[in-house]
Amino acid sequence: MQFVTTRGGSPPVPFTTALFAGLAPDGGLYVPETIERWPDDELERLPRRTLTEIALRALRPFTRGDLDPATLEAVIAEALNFPIPLVEVQPGIYALELFHGPTFAFKDVGARVMARLMASRHRGDDPLTVLAATSGDTGSAVAHAFHGVPNTRVVILYPDGRVSPTQEAQLTIFNGERSNVRAYAVAGTFDDCHRLTRDAYANPDLRQRMRLTSANSVNVGRLLPQSVYYFHAVAQLAQTGRAGGGEVVFSTPSGNFGNLTAGLMAKRAGLPIARFVAATNANDVVPAYLETGRFEPRPSRPTLSNAMDVGHPSNFDRMLWLYGSDLEAMRRDVTGCRFTDDDVRGTIKRVYESDGYLLDPHSAIAYMGLGGRPGVFLSTAHPAKFAEIVEPIIGRPVEKPAALADALNGPQHIIRIRASLDRLLGMLDG
C-alpha cells in the first residue's frame, strides 16, 4: 500500500514513511492511494468478530508490505485493551462509548495504536520528537500513550485557559523533570497552537536538525485506527437484530474532522452506513460549506465543547480528496448541523432526567445530531472530564474514575509560553 498527499505534489510513500513524516513535504496530508472494499461475506461475519480481530482486518490493507501481520496484531492487542460498548440510550438510539481507555476519551484509540506503531518501527539512535496541538483530549491521550516510550520526546501545545481543569490536569501530570513528555499552555486559541505546529513542520532547518513528527489526526497513524470503531459499532448493532443493510446513521461530534474522515473511509471500504451527521458547535465551517459550497475558515470560538473549538479543520482536505471536491457527492453522505451551548445544557439535563444517561458536552452535540431518529452517536468523552460543566446542569456530583481523581489531586506543573514560533523552536532545540 502506498500513500499519496492531498495536494498531489509529493511522490507516493509506504505506510512507515507517512507515519513518521506526519505532514507530506508538499504540506498536504497523507491518504491511502486506494481504499480496498471488504467482500460482502467478510462484512456479514463482523458480528462474530472481536474488537481486536476487527481492528486487525481493518488496518491490515494499509500496512500491507510494510508491517508484518504478527507485529500489527501485537500492536493492536496491546493498544486496544479496553472495551468500546454500544449502549442503547433510547429505543433505537445508541451511544458508542469511546471513553473507556486510560484517559477517558476517544483519542485513546488512535493515540495508543499510533504510539505502538511508532515504537515498533523506530530504528536507530536518533530521538523522535512528537509535536502535537490539542484543544483538549488529544494531548492527554498522546501524553499517556507515549509516556516512557524509549528514545521519544513529546511536546504538546494547548490553549491556556481554554481546556477544562480535568483536561489540564491530565495534560500536565507528566511535566516532571525526568519525563519524556512536556505540555505547554500557549497564550492563544487552539488555532494558534495548530499554526505553531504546522509552521514547525514546514521549517526545513528544524526538520534537518531533528526527527519531527505529528500526533494530531493529520498523522495517518492516528487517523486510520479511528475507522475501527465504526466497524465495531456496526458489528454490535447487528447483534441486537436492529441493523438493516445500509440503514445505519452515525452522528459524529466534529472539530478537526479526523473522527468523521475515518468514518468516511470505513464507508468507502464497504461498511453499510446510510449517512453521517457532522455535528458541530458554533465552529461550524464544514456545515456551512455543505450548505453554501464555500469553505471559509475563521478564528475559533470558545464553547462548552472545547475539544471541538476548531476554526480551520485540517482534515477537511482529506474530505475533499475522498470526494474529488464534488460537493454534491459529499452532501449525499454527510449532513451538517450546529448547536449552541444552551442546546448542550438543555440536552444534558433532559436526557439525564428522562433516561438516566449522562452526556458530556461533546456527546450531547452528537446525540442532538440524530434529531431523535434511530442511529448511533459517538460518545467521545467521560462526563467526569467536564464535571465543572455537567454538575451544575444536573444538580449533583459526577463520580470520577480513580485515574481522573488522582490527576486532579496531584501536583500541577503548568508551563506557560507565548504563541511564538521562535519560542517554540527554542524549546525544541533546548
MIKEKOL-139250 format. One record per residue (C-alpha): residue number from 1; x negated, y negated, z negated. Coordinates in steps of 0.2 Angstrom, whole numbers. Example, Ala and Ser with C-alpha at 12.3 -4.5 7.8 and 13.67 -1.06 7.14 Angstrom:
2
[r 1,[-62,22,-39]]
[r 2,[-68,5,-36]]
//
This chain:
430
[r 1,[0,0,0]]
[r 2,[-6,-17,5]]
[r 3,[-1,-34,-2]]
[r 4,[1,-50,8]]
[r 5,[4,-68,2]]
[r 6,[20,-78,4]]
[r 7,[10,-91,13]]
[r 8,[3,-79,26]]
[r 9,[-14,-87,25]]
[r 10,[-25,-73,17]]
[r 11,[-28,-56,23]]
[r 12,[-19,-41,15]]
[r 13,[-27,-33,-1]]
[r 14,[-25,-17,-11]]
[r 15,[-15,-17,-27]]
[r 16,[-30,-19,-39]]
[r 17,[-36,-34,-29]]
[r 18,[-19,-43,-30]]
[r 19,[-18,-38,-49]]
[r 20,[-34,-46,-54]]
[r 21,[-33,-61,-42]]
[r 22,[-16,-67,-48]]
[r 23,[-13,-80,-35]]
[r 24,[-19,-77,-17]]
[r 25,[-34,-88,-10]]
[r 26,[-21,-97,0]]
[r 27,[-11,-102,-15]]
[r 28,[3,-91,-11]]
[r 29,[10,-76,-22]]
[r 30,[6,-58,-18]]
[r 31,[20,-47,-12]]
[r 32,[20,-29,-6]]
[r 33,[19,-28,13]]
[r 34,[33,-16,13]]
[r 35,[46,-10,0]]
[r 36,[50,8,3]]
[r 37,[68,14,2]]
[r 38,[72,28,-10]]
[r 39,[80,43,-2]]
[r 40,[98,45,-7]]
[r 41,[95,61,-16]]
[r 42,[82,53,-27]]
[r 43,[95,39,-32]]
[r 44,[108,52,-36]]
[r 45,[95,60,-48]]
[r 46,[92,44,-58]]
[r 47,[104,48,-72]]
[r 48,[94,64,-76]]
[r 49,[78,55,-77]]
[r 50,[69,47,-92]]
[r 51,[63,29,-93]]
[r 52,[45,35,-90]]
[r 53,[50,46,-76]]
[r 54,[60,31,-68]]
[r 55,[45,19,-70]]
[r 56,[33,31,-63]]
[r 57,[43,34,-47]]
[r 58,[47,15,-46]]
[r 59,[29,9,-47]]
[r 60,[20,24,-38]]
[r 61,[23,17,-20]]
[r 62,[15,0,-25]]
[r 63,[-1,8,-32]]
[r 64,[-2,22,-19]]
[r 65,[-20,24,-13]]
[r 66,[-27,13,-26]]
[r 67,[-22,21,-43]]
[r 68,[-22,39,-46]]
[r 69,[-5,46,-52]]
[r 70,[-12,53,-69]]
[r 71,[-19,35,-73]]
[r 72,[-2,27,-69]]
[r 73,[8,40,-79]]
[r 74,[-4,37,-94]]
[r 75,[-2,18,-92]]
[r 76,[17,19,-92]]
[r 77,[19,31,-106]]
[r 78,[8,20,-117]]
[r 79,[16,4,-112]]
[r 80,[35,9,-112]]
[r 81,[35,17,-128]]
[r 82,[52,9,-134]]
[r 83,[70,11,-129]]
[r 84,[79,0,-116]]
[r 85,[98,4,-121]]
[r 86,[113,-1,-111]]
[r 87,[126,-7,-124]]
[r 88,[145,-9,-120]]
[r 89,[150,-26,-127]]
[r 90,[167,-27,-120]]
[r 91,[176,-15,-108]]
[r 92,[166,-14,-93]]
[r 93,[154,-27,-98]]
[r 94,[137,-21,-103]]
[r 95,[121,-28,-111]]
[r 96,[104,-21,-105]]
[r 97,[95,-24,-121]]
[r 98,[77,-28,-116]]
[r 99,[71,-34,-134]]
[r 100,[66,-18,-142]]
[r 101,[47,-20,-138]]
[r 102,[34,-26,-151]]
[r 103,[38,-45,-148]]
[r 104,[57,-43,-146]]
[r 105,[58,-50,-129]]
[r 106,[60,-43,-111]]
[r 107,[42,-49,-107]]
[r 108,[35,-34,-116]]
[r 109,[40,-23,-102]]
[r 110,[29,-32,-89]]
[r 111,[15,-38,-100]]
[r 112,[12,-21,-108]]
[r 113,[11,-12,-91]]
[r 114,[0,-26,-84]]
[r 115,[-12,-26,-98]]
[r 116,[-14,-7,-97]]
[r 117,[-16,-8,-78]]
[r 118,[-30,-21,-80]]
[r 119,[-39,-11,-94]]
[r 120,[-38,5,-83]]
[r 121,[-45,-4,-68]]
[r 122,[-58,-16,-76]]
[r 123,[-75,-12,-71]]
[r 124,[-92,-20,-75]]
[r 125,[-98,-31,-89]]
[r 126,[-91,-47,-84]]
[r 127,[-77,-53,-96]]
[r 128,[-60,-55,-89]]
[r 129,[-51,-72,-93]]
[r 130,[-32,-71,-93]]
[r 131,[-24,-88,-92]]
[r 132,[-5,-90,-94]]
[r 133,[8,-103,-96]]
[r 134,[23,-99,-107]]
[r 135,[40,-108,-110]]
[r 136,[42,-96,-125]]
[r 137,[42,-77,-124]]
[r 138,[29,-74,-110]]
[r 139,[14,-80,-121]]
[r 140,[18,-69,-137]]
[r 141,[21,-53,-126]]
[r 142,[4,-56,-117]]
[r 143,[-5,-60,-133]]
[r 144,[1,-44,-141]]
[r 145,[-2,-34,-125]]
[r 146,[-20,-40,-123]]
[r 147,[-25,-42,-142]]
[r 148,[-40,-31,-145]]
[r 149,[-42,-26,-127]]
[r 150,[-61,-25,-124]]
[r 151,[-70,-37,-113]]
[r 152,[-55,-48,-111]]
[r 153,[-51,-65,-116]]
[r 154,[-33,-73,-116]]
[r 155,[-29,-91,-115]]
[r 156,[-11,-96,-117]]
[r 157,[-3,-113,-115]]
[r 158,[14,-118,-122]]
[r 159,[23,-134,-123]]
[r 160,[21,-142,-140]]
[r 161,[37,-144,-149]]
[r 162,[47,-135,-136]]
[r 163,[47,-117,-142]]
[r 164,[56,-110,-157]]
[r 165,[47,-109,-174]]
[r 166,[48,-90,-172]]
[r 167,[40,-91,-154]]
[r 168,[26,-102,-160]]
[r 169,[23,-91,-175]]
[r 170,[21,-76,-163]]
[r 171,[10,-86,-151]]
[r 172,[-2,-92,-164]]
[r 173,[-3,-77,-175]]
[r 174,[-19,-71,-166]]
[r 175,[-28,-88,-167]]
[r 176,[-41,-81,-179]]
[r 177,[-60,-83,-177]]
[r 178,[-63,-66,-170]]
[r 179,[-48,-64,-159]]
[r 180,[-49,-62,-141]]
[r 181,[-33,-72,-139]]
[r 182,[-30,-91,-141]]
[r 183,[-14,-100,-139]]
[r 184,[-14,-119,-136]]
[r 185,[0,-132,-139]]
[r 186,[0,-143,-124]]
[r 187,[7,-161,-126]]
[r 188,[20,-160,-112]]
[r 189,[33,-148,-104]]
[r 190,[31,-130,-98]]
[r 191,[29,-138,-80]]
[r 192,[14,-147,-87]]
[r 193,[7,-130,-94]]
[r 194,[11,-122,-77]]
[r 195,[2,-136,-67]]
[r 196,[-13,-134,-78]]
[r 197,[-14,-115,-74]]
[r 198,[-11,-117,-56]]
[r 199,[-25,-131,-55]]
[r 200,[-37,-120,-64]]
[r 201,[-34,-105,-52]]
[r 202,[-36,-117,-37]]
[r 203,[-53,-123,-44]]
[r 204,[-67,-115,-34]]
[r 205,[-81,-119,-46]]
[r 206,[-71,-111,-60]]
[r 207,[-67,-96,-50]]
[r 208,[-86,-93,-47]]
[r 209,[-91,-95,-65]]
[r 210,[-78,-83,-72]]
[r 211,[-66,-69,-68]]
[r 212,[-50,-78,-70]]
[r 213,[-33,-70,-68]]
[r 214,[-15,-74,-72]]
[r 215,[-2,-66,-84]]
[r 216,[13,-75,-78]]
[r 217,[26,-67,-66]]
[r 218,[16,-74,-52]]
[r 219,[5,-59,-55]]
[r 220,[12,-43,-46]]
[r 221,[6,-33,-61]]
[r 222,[19,-41,-72]]
[r 223,[32,-44,-59]]
[r 224,[34,-26,-52]]
[r 225,[37,-17,-69]]
[r 226,[52,-28,-72]]
[r 227,[61,-19,-57]]
[r 228,[60,-3,-68]]
[r 229,[74,-8,-80]]
[r 230,[86,-11,-66]]
[r 231,[84,7,-60]]
[r 232,[86,12,-79]]
[r 233,[102,2,-81]]
[r 234,[110,10,-66]]
[r 235,[105,27,-72]]
[r 236,[113,24,-89]]
[r 237,[128,16,-81]]
[r 238,[131,32,-70]]
[r 239,[130,42,-86]]
[r 240,[145,33,-93]]
[r 241,[155,38,-77]]
[r 242,[159,19,-73]]
[r 243,[146,16,-59]]
[r 244,[153,15,-42]]
[r 245,[142,15,-26]]
[r 246,[136,-2,-23]]
[r 247,[148,-10,-36]]
[r 248,[136,-14,-50]]
[r 249,[134,-33,-53]]
[r 250,[119,-39,-63]]
[r 251,[118,-56,-71]]
[r 252,[100,-62,-74]]
[r 253,[96,-77,-85]]
[r 254,[83,-86,-74]]
[r 255,[69,-98,-77]]
[r 256,[54,-94,-67]]
[r 257,[64,-81,-57]]
[r 258,[52,-67,-59]]
[r 259,[66,-56,-68]]
[r 260,[78,-59,-53]]
[r 261,[65,-57,-40]]
[r 262,[61,-40,-47]]
[r 263,[79,-35,-46]]
[r 264,[80,-41,-28]]
[r 265,[65,-29,-24]]
[r 266,[74,-15,-33]]
[r 267,[89,-18,-22]]
[r 268,[78,-19,-7]]
[r 269,[72,-1,-12]]
[r 270,[90,5,-11]]
[r 271,[96,3,-29]]
[r 272,[116,2,-27]]
[r 273,[118,-16,-33]]
[r 274,[133,-27,-26]]
[r 275,[125,-43,-30]]
[r 276,[115,-54,-43]]
[r 277,[121,-69,-53]]
[r 278,[106,-81,-55]]
[r 279,[112,-88,-72]]
[r 280,[103,-104,-77]]
[r 281,[104,-118,-90]]
[r 282,[103,-136,-85]]
[r 283,[87,-132,-75]]
[r 284,[97,-126,-60]]
[r 285,[86,-130,-45]]
[r 286,[89,-112,-37]]
[r 287,[109,-113,-40]]
[r 288,[108,-130,-32]]
[r 289,[98,-123,-17]]
[r 290,[111,-109,-15]]
[r 291,[125,-122,-14]]
[r 292,[116,-136,-4]]
[r 293,[102,-127,6]]
[r 294,[89,-139,-2]]
[r 295,[76,-134,-14]]
[r 296,[72,-149,-25]]
[r 297,[61,-146,-39]]
[r 298,[62,-158,-54]]
[r 299,[55,-161,-71]]
[r 300,[62,-148,-83]]
[r 301,[75,-152,-96]]
[r 302,[74,-146,-114]]
[r 303,[88,-134,-119]]
[r 304,[93,-122,-132]]
[r 305,[87,-108,-120]]
[r 306,[70,-115,-119]]
[r 307,[62,-100,-111]]
[r 308,[72,-104,-95]]
[r 309,[67,-123,-95]]
[r 310,[58,-122,-79]]
[r 311,[60,-136,-66]]
[r 312,[49,-128,-52]]
[r 313,[51,-109,-52]]
[r 314,[36,-101,-44]]
[r 315,[45,-85,-39]]
[r 316,[57,-95,-28]]
[r 317,[43,-92,-15]]
[r 318,[45,-74,-16]]
[r 319,[64,-75,-15]]
[r 320,[61,-85,2]]
[r 321,[49,-72,8]]
[r 322,[61,-57,4]]
[r 323,[75,-66,14]]
[r 324,[64,-73,28]]
[r 325,[70,-91,22]]
[r 326,[88,-85,28]]
[r 327,[99,-95,16]]
[r 328,[115,-86,21]]
[r 329,[107,-69,19]]
[r 330,[101,-74,1]]
[r 331,[119,-80,-3]]
[r 332,[126,-63,1]]
[r 333,[116,-56,-13]]
[r 334,[114,-70,-25]]
[r 335,[126,-81,-33]]
[r 336,[120,-96,-44]]
[r 337,[128,-104,-59]]
[r 338,[123,-115,-73]]
[r 339,[129,-118,-91]]
[r 340,[127,-131,-104]]
[r 341,[121,-130,-122]]
[r 342,[139,-132,-128]]
[r 343,[144,-117,-117]]
[r 344,[130,-107,-126]]
[r 345,[136,-112,-143]]
[r 346,[154,-108,-139]]
[r 347,[150,-91,-131]]
[r 348,[138,-85,-145]]
[r 349,[152,-89,-158]]
[r 350,[166,-82,-148]]
[r 351,[158,-65,-144]]
[r 352,[151,-63,-161]]
[r 353,[168,-66,-169]]
[r 354,[178,-56,-157]]
[r 355,[166,-41,-153]]
[r 356,[153,-41,-167]]
[r 357,[139,-43,-154]]
[r 358,[126,-57,-157]]
[r 359,[118,-65,-142]]
[r 360,[103,-76,-141]]
[r 361,[104,-92,-131]]
[r 362,[97,-84,-115]]
[r 363,[108,-68,-116]]
[r 364,[123,-79,-119]]
[r 365,[119,-88,-102]]
[r 366,[118,-71,-94]]
[r 367,[134,-65,-102]]
[r 368,[143,-80,-95]]
[r 369,[136,-77,-78]]
[r 370,[148,-62,-77]]
[r 371,[163,-73,-79]]
[r 372,[172,-60,-89]]
[r 373,[171,-47,-74]]
[r 374,[163,-30,-76]]
[r 375,[144,-29,-74]]
[r 376,[128,-29,-83]]
[r 377,[120,-44,-91]]
[r 378,[102,-44,-96]]
[r 379,[99,-47,-114]]
[r 380,[82,-54,-114]]
[r 381,[78,-58,-132]]
[r 382,[82,-53,-150]]
[r 383,[94,-66,-158]]
[r 384,[82,-67,-173]]
[r 385,[69,-75,-162]]
[r 386,[81,-90,-161]]
[r 387,[88,-89,-179]]
[r 388,[87,-108,-181]]
[r 389,[100,-110,-167]]
[r 390,[110,-94,-169]]
[r 391,[113,-95,-188]]
[r 392,[122,-112,-189]]
[r 393,[133,-106,-175]]
[r 394,[139,-90,-184]]
[r 395,[138,-97,-201]]
[r 396,[127,-83,-208]]
[r 397,[109,-77,-209]]
[r 398,[102,-66,-195]]
[r 399,[92,-51,-201]]
[r 400,[74,-52,-195]]
[r 401,[64,-37,-189]]
[r 402,[49,-34,-201]]
[r 403,[37,-39,-187]]
[r 404,[46,-56,-185]]
[r 405,[47,-59,-203]]
[r 406,[28,-55,-205]]
[r 407,[24,-68,-191]]
[r 408,[34,-81,-199]]
[r 409,[27,-78,-216]]
[r 410,[9,-78,-210]]
[r 411,[-3,-92,-209]]
[r 412,[-1,-104,-194]]
[r 413,[-16,-108,-183]]
[r 414,[-9,-121,-171]]
[r 415,[-22,-129,-159]]
[r 416,[-15,-145,-150]]
[r 417,[-23,-151,-134]]
[r 418,[-18,-165,-121]]
[r 419,[-11,-160,-104]]
[r 420,[-28,-162,-95]]
[r 421,[-37,-151,-83]]
[r 422,[-53,-157,-89]]
[r 423,[-49,-152,-107]]
[r 424,[-43,-135,-101]]
[r 425,[-59,-132,-91]]
[r 426,[-69,-137,-106]]
[r 427,[-61,-124,-117]]
[r 428,[-63,-111,-103]]
[r 429,[-81,-114,-102]]
[r 430,[-84,-115,-120]]
//
